[in-house]
Amino acid sequence: GVGRASGRMTLANVAGSFYAIDDTCTHRGCSLGDGKLDGSTIQCACHGSRFDVTSGAVVRGPGEDPVRSYPVHVANGEVQVDM
């Protein structure tokens, strides 16, 4: 699943592993948290740019620049993101 944390990051659960990336698409600034997650690829709901949530890399444009990714770990049942 996908969710937004504080409107700043998108948190994705890929087969039980958590990943965090910037919430803002590098193409036109839309929220990636509103997008669709397919495996480890998130598709922006606005113009269809796709990013790998494990690294932030662009999978398919129109976005050309990657989004920042953040280290994530689970401690005591809580998902924690290192910013």
N, C-alpha and C positions, 0 to 999 in steps of 0.2 A: 504494500500500500504506500500511498504518498500522503504527506501532510506538511503544513507550514508551521514553522516555529518562529514566533515573534515577527512574522512577516518578512523575515530576513533570510531564512534558510529553508530549503526543502529537505525533508527527512524521508528517506525511502527504505523500505524493508524488502530485501531481495532474498527470498528463500531463508529467512531467519537472520540474515546479516543486515546491519544497518549502515546507511551511508548518508552523508549530509553534503549538500552543494548549495551555492548561492541560489536564492529563490528567483533572481531576476535574469531572464533570458537576455543574452548578449546581442540579440538581433534588434528587438524593439522595446525591451524592458518589461515584457509581460511576466506574470507570475508562473514559474514552473510548477508550483504546488497545485495549480489548476489543471495541469497536464495529465497525460495518460502514461502509466508505467507499463512497459512490456519487457519482462525479464529485467535486465539492468539498464535499459534505455528509457529515458523519459522524453515524451514528445510535447513540445510547447503547444498549448491550446490555441494560441493566436495565429501563428504562421507555419507551424509544423516543424520547426527546428528540433533536432534530436540530439540529446546529450547522454553520455555514459555516466550514470550516477556513481560508479565506483571510482572515477577519476576526474569527471567534469569535462572530458574531451568531447569535441563535436563529432557526432556520428553522421549527421546529415544537416545541411543548411536549410534555410538561408543564413542562419547564424554562422559566423566564421571564427569567432573567438570562443575559447573554452570558458566554462564557469569555474569558479574556485571551488575546490572540494576541501572538506574538513575531516580530520581524524575523529572517529566515533568508537566508543567502547561502552559496554554494559557493565555496571557495577551495582551490586545489591538490587538487581531488578530494574534499575533506572538507566535509560539511554543518556549518555553524556557526550557532548560534542566539545572538542578542544578548538577554541577560536583563536 
